[in-house]
Amino acid sequence: WFWDKLDVNRHLYNIPYKVKLTGGIDPSRLHKAIRMMMVKHEILRTKIIENDGRPMQKVDVEGGDVPFEVVNASMNPHDVEEFIEDKAKRAFDLSKGTLFEVVLYKVSPEDHTLFLNFHHSIFDDWSFTIFLEDLLSFYYSPERGLDSSQLLQYQDYSEWHKKHLLIHRENLVDYWSRILEGNVEKVKFADYHEEANESFEGESFHFHIPGKSVEKVNRLAKETGTTKFMVLMSLFQLMLYKYTHKQDIIVGAPVAGRPGGHFDQTLGFFVNTLPWRTQFDETSTFISLLRHVQKQSVDHLKHVHLPFEDIVKEVRSGVE
């Protein structure tokens, strides 16, 4: 919402997806399935308005037009990727909605690409699996109808979260203050050069992890009673320590942020970012590092519902 108000790089918080479909696709049935999705999930009918200088969600009871488009790409199938790249950079108007869109690119009668784009304010990666499963269910079995009476909506989560912070904010702030106390230096690599004009254009590096390495990670997690995440977080922090020679390493990682399993089938923006901190010394062993990350992970998940922006504001205000 803040970046949207500044009108700067408004597409940065888009979450685009591409799904390859084979076989015949009926656009009218897909349109109807998306309409049913909008009826079932309030967040798909939500816009972000301003109230006294603060963002507020507003659910459109009617739902508006279905944001669905069919594009015949049979004449230029090789341009589909370029079409999608341009579409992914569209700027959603948060105050007007609808904050998602679906485009079906028809390459041939048996070859389609389904493009889905969501604004992050209403969506996260966990939501994508829910969306796709529901969409396919409505497409193939529209006769089953709608029964969302037992479904918890994102508005229910917002009310729960507000009450949770009212009761637990002091304890949460105290926990994160202890995690992030003291001086914290920005970790920089030897060839890092800070640019005067920051750009949001980045690069991707794709690599393959050999199967034997994956087996070793899985085996170590099983033998130590930890998880793959804990093992990989430990390895990543160790790598940063070796390359930067900084003894105090903080790494941020996303967590689902869905309380108690109650909102596992609810679409919306639940994800939170939490900092994992490790302070190395010459006596550190990898197992001791892994145990530290394990304990911190368990403790973090007990204090997961203080939003990252609040952690920064309450705990590290004024610190870069």
Secondary structure by P-SEA (a helix, b strand, c coil): cccccccccccccbbbbbbbbcccccaaaaaaaaaaaaaacccccbbbbbcccbbbbbbccccccccbbbbbccccccaaaaaaaaaaacccccccccccbbbbbbccccbbbbbbbbccccccccaaaaaaaaaaaaaacccccccccccccaaaaaaaaaaaaaccaaaaaaaaaaaccccccccccccbbbbccccccbbbbbbbbcaaaaaaaaaaaaaacccaaaaaaaaaaaaaaaaccccbbbbbbbccccccccccccccccbbbbbbbbbbcccccaaaaaaaaaaaaaaaaaaccccaaaaaaacccccc
